[in-house]
Amino acid sequence: MTESVAPVANEPGERHASWLELFFDLTAVAGVAQLAHLLHGEPGRADLALYTVMFLAFWTGWMLFTVYGNVTGEQVGTRTVLAGMFGMAVMAASVHGVREDKAWAFALAYLLVRSLAGNVWGRRGEYVADLPLTRVGLGVVPWIVSMWFDGPPRYALWALGLAIDLAVMFVFSPQRLTARVEREYAADGAKGPGRPPKPHAAVTNAPHLGERLGLFVLIVLGEAVAQMVTEASVLKWDWAVCGVGVGAFVLLLQLWSLSLRVGAAGIPLLADGALPLRLALPVHCFAAGAVAAFAAATGDVMSDADREVPDAVRWLMCGSLGVYLLIAGLAVLCSGRRPARALLQVGPALVLVAALCALADGWGPVALVWTLVLAVRWPLLVERLRPPPTPARAAP
């Protein structure tokens, strides 16, 4: 049973994303783009909270079908994946009007995606021990109840359902989930005439799943590039626009390097196999969500390159980058390195970003962006200076 997620290694015969999986990822492209629009302008706390809930819901649907394709391989049900793709597309299309009259569509599409993703395992007689949501679906109950509410109570029920899912991911280890399945089918009289046989644990393909998670981060970074290009295409290219554009592009290169060159499965600075899959997945979601929020702020900064950065945009830009760096620091700790090492590698960058968030009132976009470039450069520099691991000695 695979307990960890690892990045892709270049080995002969290695499995990569199929055309169906890449086609399914188009919904992620559309969804991330729509979700980023929730944070455009000068977002408040309510906007950020709604974005967080909806991003987590959208990512959960994507992740469930990604794991399904990962486990089943060539046996994947094409119609099932395409039906899930339709549900994800409806979720993406309803983001823009979620505050008006499309919240019910988002919730209904989410329930459809969860139902499809859950039923496939029952038909296969399997469950994924690394992913408790394939066996424990309590988180959908608040979503069902939310269909009878409007406004903030509905969003609160969505958040409750997602919080339950996160708790399930953290609480149910593969061993505990397997033991629960064993108990359910242990009683002598448990198997009636119509009772299905006991499901068995499916095995995930860690390198392939690491590739898929990395591709999602690439999609999010691509949204940031799209935001920059869209804004730059309609602006006069003066020194301020060029300074912000170049700086933002360098920032994205650094995030790409932290997540995909010196990280694992899109998680910055994580060592291969350092986290069990059930923990790596939520961490990946938070890291990707932070980058997507940063992408939205990048577009706003580009559009106002000749003005002072609004407080809300500065807080969003620095706050999302701070969350990303905090995840990178936790990844260093989870990778078996000492706390002093994590503090050295991420601490100065976090302090600088926090200072910008609190004290850079009145700064222009060029100064803000290039100071953030310096902050994110520090973890990469420390990583480059880290001595390579000592090769194991051969036995005499």
Contacts in CASP RR format, 6 or more apart in sequence:
PFRMAT RR
TARGET T0000
AUTHOR 0000-0000-0000
METHOD contacts of the structure
MODEL  1
MTESVAPVANEPGERHASWLELFFDLTAVAGVAQLAHLLHGEPGRADLAL
YTVMFLAFWTGWMLFTVYGNVTGEQVGTRTVLAGMFGMAVMAASVHGVRE
DKAWAFALAYLLVRSLAGNVWGRRGEYVADLPLTRVGLGVVPWIVSMWFD
GPPRYALWALGLAIDLAVMFVFSPQRLTARVEREYAADGAKGPGRPPKPH
AAVTNAPHLGERLGLFVLIVLGEAVAQMVTEASVLKWDWAVCGVGVGAFV
LLLQLWSLSLRVGAAGIPLLADGALPLRLALPVHCFAAGAVAAFAAATGD
VMSDADREVPDAVRWLMCGSLGVYLLIAGLAVLCSGRRPARALLQVGPAL
VLVAALCALADGWGPVALVWTLVLAVRWPLLVERLRPPPTPARAAP
1 129 0 8 1.000
1 130 0 8 1.000
1 174 0 8 1.000
1 201 0 8 1.000
1 203 0 8 1.000
2 130 0 8 1.000
2 203 0 8 1.000
2 204 0 8 1.000
2 205 0 8 1.000
2 206 0 8 1.000
2 277 0 8 1.000
3 130 0 8 1.000
3 174 0 8 1.000
3 276 0 8 1.000
3 277 0 8 1.000
4 206 0 8 1.000
4 272 0 8 1.000
4 273 0 8 1.000
4 274 0 8 1.000
4 275 0 8 1.000
4 276 0 8 1.000
4 277 0 8 1.000
4 280 0 8 1.000
5 206 0 8 1.000
5 209 0 8 1.000
5 210 0 8 1.000
5 213 0 8 1.000
5 264 0 8 1.000
5 265 0 8 1.000
5 273 0 8 1.000
5 275 0 8 1.000
5 277 0 8 1.000
5 280 0 8 1.000
5 281 0 8 1.000
6 206 0 8 1.000
6 207 0 8 1.000
6 210 0 8 1.000
6 264 0 8 1.000
6 265 0 8 1.000
6 272 0 8 1.000
6 273 0 8 1.000
7 207 0 8 1.000
7 210 0 8 1.000
7 211 0 8 1.000
7 214 0 8 1.000
7 263 0 8 1.000
7 264 0 8 1.000
7 265 0 8 1.000
7 266 0 8 1.000
7 272 0 8 1.000
8 14 0 8 1.000
8 16 0 8 1.000
8 207 0 8 1.000
8 208 0 8 1.000
8 210 0 8 1.000
8 211 0 8 1.000
9 207 0 8 1.000
11 207 0 8 1.000
14 207 0 8 1.000
14 208 0 8 1.000
15 73 0 8 1.000
15 205 0 8 1.000
15 207 0 8 1.000
15 208 0 8 1.000
16 208 0 8 1.000
16 211 0 8 1.000
17 25 0 8 1.000
17 208 0 8 1.000
17 211 0 8 1.000
17 212 0 8 1.000
17 215 0 8 1.000
18 73 0 8 1.000
18 76 0 8 1.000
20 76 0 8 1.000
20 78 0 8 1.000
20 81 0 8 1.000
21 66 0 8 1.000
21 69 0 8 1.000
21 212 0 8 1.000
23 85 0 8 1.000
24 65 0 8 1.000
24 66 0 8 1.000
24 81 0 8 1.000
24 84 0 8 1.000
24 85 0 8 1.000
24 88 0 8 1.000
25 62 0 8 1.000
25 215 0 8 1.000
25 216 0 8 1.000
25 219 0 8 1.000
26 85 0 8 1.000
27 62 0 8 1.000
27 85 0 8 1.000
27 87 0 8 1.000
27 88 0 8 1.000
27 89 0 8 1.000
27 92 0 8 1.000
28 58 0 8 1.000
28 62 0 8 1.000
28 88 0 8 1.000
28 216 0 8 1.000
28 219 0 8 1.000
29 219 0 8 1.000
29 223 0 8 1.000
30 89 0 8 1.000
30 92 0 8 1.000
30 93 0 8 1.000
31 58 0 8 1.000
31 88 0 8 1.000
31 91 0 8 1.000
31 92 0 8 1.000
31 95 0 8 1.000
32 58 0 8 1.000
32 219 0 8 1.000
32 220 0 8 1.000
32 223 0 8 1.000
32 292 0 8 1.000
33 92 0 8 1.000
33 223 0 8 1.000
33 226 0 8 1.000
34 92 0 8 1.000
34 93 0 8 1.000
34 95 0 8 1.000
34 96 0 8 1.000
35 51 0 8 1.000
35 54 0 8 1.000
35 55 0 8 1.000
35 58 0 8 1.000
35 95 0 8 1.000
35 292 0 8 1.000
36 223 0 8 1.000
36 227 0 8 1.000
36 292 0 8 1.000
36 293 0 8 1.000
36 295 0 8 1.000
36 296 0 8 1.000
37 95 0 8 1.000
37 96 0 8 1.000
37 296 0 8 1.000
38 47 0 8 1.000
38 50 0 8 1.000
38 51 0 8 1.000
38 54 0 8 1.000
38 95 0 8 1.000
38 296 0 8 1.000
39 47 0 8 1.000
39 48 0 8 1.000
39 51 0 8 1.000
39 293 0 8 1.000
39 296 0 8 1.000
39 297 0 8 1.000
39 316 0 8 1.000
40 296 0 8 1.000
40 299 0 8 1.000
40 300 0 8 1.000
41 300 0 8 1.000
41 310 0 8 1.000
41 312 0 8 1.000
41 313 0 8 1.000
42 310 0 8 1.000
42 311 0 8 1.000
42 312 0 8 1.000
42 313 0 8 1.000
43 51 0 8 1.000
43 296 0 8 1.000
43 312 0 8 1.000
43 316 0 8 1.000
44 312 0 8 1.000
48 293 0 8 1.000
48 316 0 8 1.000
49 155 0 8 1.000
49 159 0 8 1.000
50 98 0 8 1.000
50 99 0 8 1.000
50 155 0 8 1.000
51 293 0 8 1.000
53 155 0 8 1.000
53 158 0 8 1.000
53 159 0 8 1.000
53 162 0 8 1.000
54 95 0 8 1.000
54 98 0 8 1.000
54 106 0 8 1.000
54 158 0 8 1.000
55 285 0 8 1.000
55 289 0 8 1.000
55 292 0 8 1.000
56 162 0 8 1.000
56 285 0 8 1.000
57 91 0 8 1.000
57 106 0 8 1.000
57 110 0 8 1.000
57 158 0 8 1.000
57 162 0 8 1.000
58 88 0 8 1.000
58 91 0 8 1.000
58 92 0 8 1.000
59 216 0 8 1.000
59 285 0 8 1.000
59 288 0 8 1.000
59 289 0 8 1.000
60 114 0 8 1.000
60 133 0 8 1.000
60 162 0 8 1.000
60 165 0 8 1.000
60 285 0 8 1.000
61 88 0 8 1.000
61 110 0 8 1.000
61 113 0 8 1.000
61 114 0 8 1.000
61 117 0 8 1.000
62 88 0 8 1.000
62 216 0 8 1.000
63 281 0 8 1.000
63 285 0 8 1.000
64 113 0 8 1.000
64 114 0 8 1.000
64 117 0 8 1.000
64 118 0 8 1.000
64 131 0 8 1.000
64 133 0 8 1.000
64 134 0 8 1.000
65 81 0 8 1.000
65 84 0 8 1.000
65 85 0 8 1.000
65 88 0 8 1.000
65 113 0 8 1.000
65 116 0 8 1.000
65 117 0 8 1.000
66 209 0 8 1.000
66 212 0 8 1.000
66 213 0 8 1.000
66 216 0 8 1.000
67 128 0 8 1.000
67 131 0 8 1.000
67 134 0 8 1.000
67 204 0 8 1.000
67 209 0 8 1.000
68 76 0 8 1.000
68 80 0 8 1.000
68 81 0 8 1.000
68 117 0 8 1.000
68 120 0 8 1.000
69 76 0 8 1.000
69 81 0 8 1.000
70 204 0 8 1.000
70 205 0 8 1.000
70 208 0 8 1.000
70 209 0 8 1.000
70 212 0 8 1.000
71 126 0 8 1.000
71 128 0 8 1.000
71 202 0 8 1.000
71 203 0 8 1.000
71 204 0 8 1.000
71 205 0 8 1.000
72 124 0 8 1.000
73 205 0 8 1.000
77 120 0 8 1.000
80 116 0 8 1.000
80 120 0 8 1.000
83 112 0 8 1.000
83 116 0 8 1.000
84 112 0 8 1.000
84 113 0 8 1.000
84 116 0 8 1.000
84 117 0 8 1.000
87 109 0 8 1.000
87 112 0 8 1.000
87 113 0 8 1.000
88 109 0 8 1.000
88 113 0 8 1.000
90 105 0 8 1.000
90 106 0 8 1.000
90 108 0 8 1.000
90 109 0 8 1.000
90 112 0 8 1.000
91 106 0 8 1.000
91 109 0 8 1.000
91 110 0 8 1.000
91 113 0 8 1.000
93 102 0 8 1.000
93 105 0 8 1.000
94 102 0 8 1.000
94 103 0 8 1.000
94 105 0 8 1.000
94 106 0 8 1.000
94 109 0 8 1.000
95 102 0 8 1.000
95 106 0 8 1.000
96 102 0 8 1.000
97 103 0 8 1.000
98 106 0 8 1.000
99 151 0 8 1.000
103 150 0 8 1.000
103 151 0 8 1.000
103 154 0 8 1.000
103 155 0 8 1.000
104 147 0 8 1.000
107 143 0 8 1.000
107 146 0 8 1.000
107 147 0 8 1.000
107 154 0 8 1.000
107 158 0 8 1.000
108 147 0 8 1.000
110 143 0 8 1.000
111 140 0 8 1.000
111 143 0 8 1.000
111 144 0 8 1.000
114 137 0 8 1.000
114 140 0 8 1.000
114 143 0 8 1.000
115 140 0 8 1.000
117 134 0 8 1.000
118 134 0 8 1.000
121 127 0 8 1.000
121 128 0 8 1.000
121 134 0 8 1.000
121 135 0 8 1.000
121 199 0 8 1.000
121 202 0 8 1.000
122 196 0 8 1.000
122 199 0 8 1.000
124 202 0 8 1.000
125 196 0 8 1.000
125 197 0 8 1.000
125 199 0 8 1.000
125 200 0 8 1.000
126 134 0 8 1.000
126 199 0 8 1.000
126 200 0 8 1.000
126 201 0 8 1.000
126 202 0 8 1.000
127 134 0 8 1.000
127 135 0 8 1.000
127 177 0 8 1.000
127 181 0 8 1.000
127 199 0 8 1.000
127 200 0 8 1.000
127 201 0 8 1.000
127 202 0 8 1.000
128 134 0 8 1.000
128 135 0 8 1.000
128 201 0 8 1.000
128 202 0 8 1.000
128 204 0 8 1.000
129 174 0 8 1.000
129 177 0 8 1.000
129 178 0 8 1.000
129 201 0 8 1.000
129 202 0 8 1.000
130 174 0 8 1.000
130 204 0 8 1.000
130 276 0 8 1.000
130 277 0 8 1.000
130 278 0 8 1.000
131 169 0 8 1.000
131 204 0 8 1.000
131 277 0 8 1.000
131 278 0 8 1.000
131 281 0 8 1.000
132 168 0 8 1.000
132 169 0 8 1.000
132 171 0 8 1.000
132 172 0 8 1.000
132 177 0 8 1.000
132 278 0 8 1.000
133 165 0 8 1.000
133 168 0 8 1.000
133 169 0 8 1.000
135 172 0 8 1.000
135 177 0 8 1.000
135 180 0 8 1.000
135 181 0 8 1.000
136 168 0 8 1.000
136 172 0 8 1.000
136 177 0 8 1.000
137 165 0 8 1.000
137 168 0 8 1.000
138 161 0 8 1.000
138 164 0 8 1.000
138 168 0 8 1.000
139 161 0 8 1.000
139 162 0 8 1.000
139 164 0 8 1.000
139 165 0 8 1.000
139 168 0 8 1.000
140 161 0 8 1.000
141 161 0 8 1.000
141 164 0 8 1.000
142 157 0 8 1.000
142 158 0 8 1.000
142 160 0 8 1.000
142 161 0 8 1.000
142 164 0 8 1.000
143 157 0 8 1.000
143 158 0 8 1.000
143 161 0 8 1.000
145 157 0 8 1.000
146 153 0 8 1.000
146 154 0 8 1.000
146 157 0 8 1.000
146 158 0 8 1.000
149 157 0 8 1.000
166 282 0 8 1.000
169 278 0 8 1.000
169 279 0 8 1.000
169 281 0 8 1.000
169 282 0 8 1.000
170 278 0 8 1.000
170 279 0 8 1.000
170 282 0 8 1.000
172 180 0 8 1.000
172 278 0 8 1.000
173 276 0 8 1.000
173 278 0 8 1.000
174 201 0 8 1.000
174 276 0 8 1.000
174 278 0 8 1.000
178 201 0 8 1.000
181 198 0 8 1.000
181 199 0 8 1.000
181 201 0 8 1.000
182 198 0 8 1.000
184 190 0 8 1.000
184 198 0 8 1.000
185 191 0 8 1.000
185 198 0 8 1.000
191 197 0 8 1.000
204 277 0 8 1.000
206 273 0 8 1.000
206 277 0 8 1.000
209 265 0 8 1.000
209 277 0 8 1.000
210 264 0 8 1.000
210 265 0 8 1.000
210 266 0 8 1.000
213 265 0 8 1.000
213 266 0 8 1.000
213 267 0 8 1.000
213 280 0 8 1.000
213 281 0 8 1.000
213 284 0 8 1.000
214 259 0 8 1.000
214 260 0 8 1.000
214 265 0 8 1.000
214 266 0 8 1.000
216 266 0 8 1.000
216 284 0 8 1.000
216 288 0 8 1.000
217 259 0 8 1.000
217 260 0 8 1.000
217 266 0 8 1.000
217 284 0 8 1.000
217 287 0 8 1.000
217 288 0 8 1.000
217 291 0 8 1.000
218 256 0 8 1.000
218 260 0 8 1.000
220 288 0 8 1.000
220 289 0 8 1.000
220 291 0 8 1.000
220 292 0 8 1.000
220 295 0 8 1.000
221 252 0 8 1.000
221 255 0 8 1.000
221 256 0 8 1.000
221 259 0 8 1.000
221 291 0 8 1.000
221 295 0 8 1.000
222 295 0 8 1.000
223 292 0 8 1.000
223 295 0 8 1.000
224 248 0 8 1.000
224 252 0 8 1.000
224 291 0 8 1.000
224 294 0 8 1.000
224 295 0 8 1.000
224 298 0 8 1.000
224 299 0 8 1.000
225 249 0 8 1.000
225 252 0 8 1.000
227 295 0 8 1.000
227 296 0 8 1.000
227 298 0 8 1.000
227 299 0 8 1.000
227 302 0 8 1.000
228 245 0 8 1.000
228 248 0 8 1.000
228 249 0 8 1.000
228 298 0 8 1.000
228 299 0 8 1.000
228 302 0 8 1.000
230 299 0 8 1.000
231 299 0 8 1.000
231 302 0 8 1.000
231 303 0 8 1.000
232 241 0 8 1.000
232 245 0 8 1.000
232 302 0 8 1.000
235 241 0 8 1.000
235 302 0 8 1.000
235 303 0 8 1.000
235 305 0 8 1.000
238 305 0 8 1.000
238 306 0 8 1.000
240 305 0 8 1.000
240 306 0 8 1.000
240 365 0 8 1.000
240 366 0 8 1.000
241 302 0 8 1.000
241 305 0 8 1.000
241 306 0 8 1.000
243 305 0 8 1.000
243 366 0 8 1.000
243 369 0 8 1.000
243 370 0 8 1.000
244 301 0 8 1.000
244 302 0 8 1.000
244 305 0 8 1.000
244 365 0 8 1.000
244 366 0 8 1.000
244 369 0 8 1.000
245 302 0 8 1.000
245 305 0 8 1.000
245 369 0 8 1.000
247 369 0 8 1.000
247 370 0 8 1.000
247 373 0 8 1.000
248 298 0 8 1.000
248 301 0 8 1.000
248 302 0 8 1.000
248 369 0 8 1.000
250 373 0 8 1.000
251 298 0 8 1.000
251 369 0 8 1.000
251 372 0 8 1.000
251 373 0 8 1.000
251 376 0 8 1.000
252 298 0 8 1.000
254 373 0 8 1.000
254 376 0 8 1.000
254 377 0 8 1.000
254 380 0 8 1.000
255 268 0 8 1.000
255 291 0 8 1.000
255 294 0 8 1.000
255 324 0 8 1.000
255 376 0 8 1.000
257 380 0 8 1.000
258 268 0 8 1.000
258 269 0 8 1.000
258 328 0 8 1.000
258 376 0 8 1.000
258 379 0 8 1.000
258 380 0 8 1.000
259 266 0 8 1.000
259 267 0 8 1.000
259 268 0 8 1.000
259 287 0 8 1.000
259 291 0 8 1.000
260 266 0 8 1.000
262 268 0 8 1.000
262 269 0 8 1.000
262 380 0 8 1.000
262 383 0 8 1.000
263 269 0 8 1.000
263 270 0 8 1.000
263 271 0 8 1.000
263 331 0 8 1.000
264 270 0 8 1.000
264 271 0 8 1.000
264 272 0 8 1.000
264 273 0 8 1.000
264 274 0 8 1.000
265 280 0 8 1.000
265 284 0 8 1.000
266 284 0 8 1.000
266 287 0 8 1.000
266 288 0 8 1.000
267 275 0 8 1.000
267 280 0 8 1.000
267 283 0 8 1.000
267 284 0 8 1.000
267 287 0 8 1.000
267 327 0 8 1.000
267 331 0 8 1.000
268 287 0 8 1.000
268 324 0 8 1.000
268 325 0 8 1.000
268 327 0 8 1.000
268 328 0 8 1.000
268 331 0 8 1.000
268 379 0 8 1.000
269 328 0 8 1.000
269 329 0 8 1.000
269 331 0 8 1.000
269 332 0 8 1.000
269 335 0 8 1.000
269 345 0 8 1.000
269 346 0 8 1.000
269 379 0 8 1.000
269 383 0 8 1.000
270 280 0 8 1.000
270 283 0 8 1.000
270 331 0 8 1.000
270 334 0 8 1.000
270 335 0 8 1.000
271 331 0 8 1.000
271 334 0 8 1.000
271 335 0 8 1.000
271 336 0 8 1.000
274 331 0 8 1.000
274 334 0 8 1.000
274 335 0 8 1.000
274 336 0 8 1.000
275 283 0 8 1.000
275 331 0 8 1.000
275 334 0 8 1.000
283 327 0 8 1.000
283 330 0 8 1.000
283 331 0 8 1.000
286 323 0 8 1.000
286 327 0 8 1.000
287 324 0 8 1.000
287 327 0 8 1.000
289 320 0 8 1.000
290 320 0 8 1.000
290 321 0 8 1.000
290 322 0 8 1.000
290 323 0 8 1.000
290 324 0 8 1.000
290 327 0 8 1.000
291 320 0 8 1.000
291 324 0 8 1.000
293 316 0 8 1.000
293 320 0 8 1.000
294 316 0 8 1.000
294 317 0 8 1.000
294 320 0 8 1.000
294 321 0 8 1.000
294 324 0 8 1.000
296 316 0 8 1.000
297 313 0 8 1.000
297 316 0 8 1.000
297 317 0 8 1.000
297 320 0 8 1.000
298 317 0 8 1.000
300 310 0 8 1.000
300 313 0 8 1.000
300 316 0 8 1.000
301 309 0 8 1.000
301 313 0 8 1.000
301 317 0 8 1.000
301 365 0 8 1.000
301 368 0 8 1.000
301 369 0 8 1.000
302 365 0 8 1.000
304 310 0 8 1.000
304 313 0 8 1.000
304 365 0 8 1.000
305 365 0 8 1.000
305 366 0 8 1.000
307 364 0 8 1.000
307 365 0 8 1.000
308 362 0 8 1.000
308 363 0 8 1.000
308 364 0 8 1.000
309 317 0 8 1.000
309 360 0 8 1.000
309 362 0 8 1.000
309 363 0 8 1.000
309 364 0 8 1.000
309 365 0 8 1.000
309 368 0 8 1.000
311 361 0 8 1.000
314 356 0 8 1.000
314 357 0 8 1.000
314 360 0 8 1.000
314 361 0 8 1.000
314 363 0 8 1.000
314 368 0 8 1.000
315 357 0 8 1.000
317 368 0 8 1.000
317 372 0 8 1.000
318 353 0 8 1.000
318 354 0 8 1.000
318 356 0 8 1.000
318 357 0 8 1.000
318 360 0 8 1.000
318 372 0 8 1.000
319 353 0 8 1.000
319 357 0 8 1.000
321 353 0 8 1.000
321 372 0 8 1.000
321 375 0 8 1.000
321 376 0 8 1.000
322 350 0 8 1.000
322 353 0 8 1.000
322 354 0 8 1.000
325 346 0 8 1.000
325 347 0 8 1.000
325 349 0 8 1.000
325 350 0 8 1.000
325 353 0 8 1.000
325 375 0 8 1.000
325 376 0 8 1.000
325 379 0 8 1.000
326 346 0 8 1.000
326 350 0 8 1.000
328 345 0 8 1.000
328 346 0 8 1.000
328 379 0 8 1.000
329 342 0 8 1.000
329 345 0 8 1.000
329 346 0 8 1.000
329 347 0 8 1.000
330 342 0 8 1.000
332 341 0 8 1.000
332 342 0 8 1.000
332 345 0 8 1.000
332 346 0 8 1.000
333 339 0 8 1.000
333 342 0 8 1.000
344 382 0 8 1.000
345 378 0 8 1.000
345 379 0 8 1.000
345 382 0 8 1.000
345 383 0 8 1.000
346 379 0 8 1.000
348 375 0 8 1.000
348 378 0 8 1.000
349 375 0 8 1.000
349 376 0 8 1.000
349 378 0 8 1.000
349 379 0 8 1.000
352 371 0 8 1.000
352 374 0 8 1.000
352 375 0 8 1.000
352 378 0 8 1.000
353 372 0 8 1.000
353 375 0 8 1.000
356 363 0 8 1.000
356 368 0 8 1.000
356 371 0 8 1.000
356 372 0 8 1.000
356 375 0 8 1.000
360 367 0 8 1.000
360 368 0 8 1.000
360 371 0 8 1.000
END
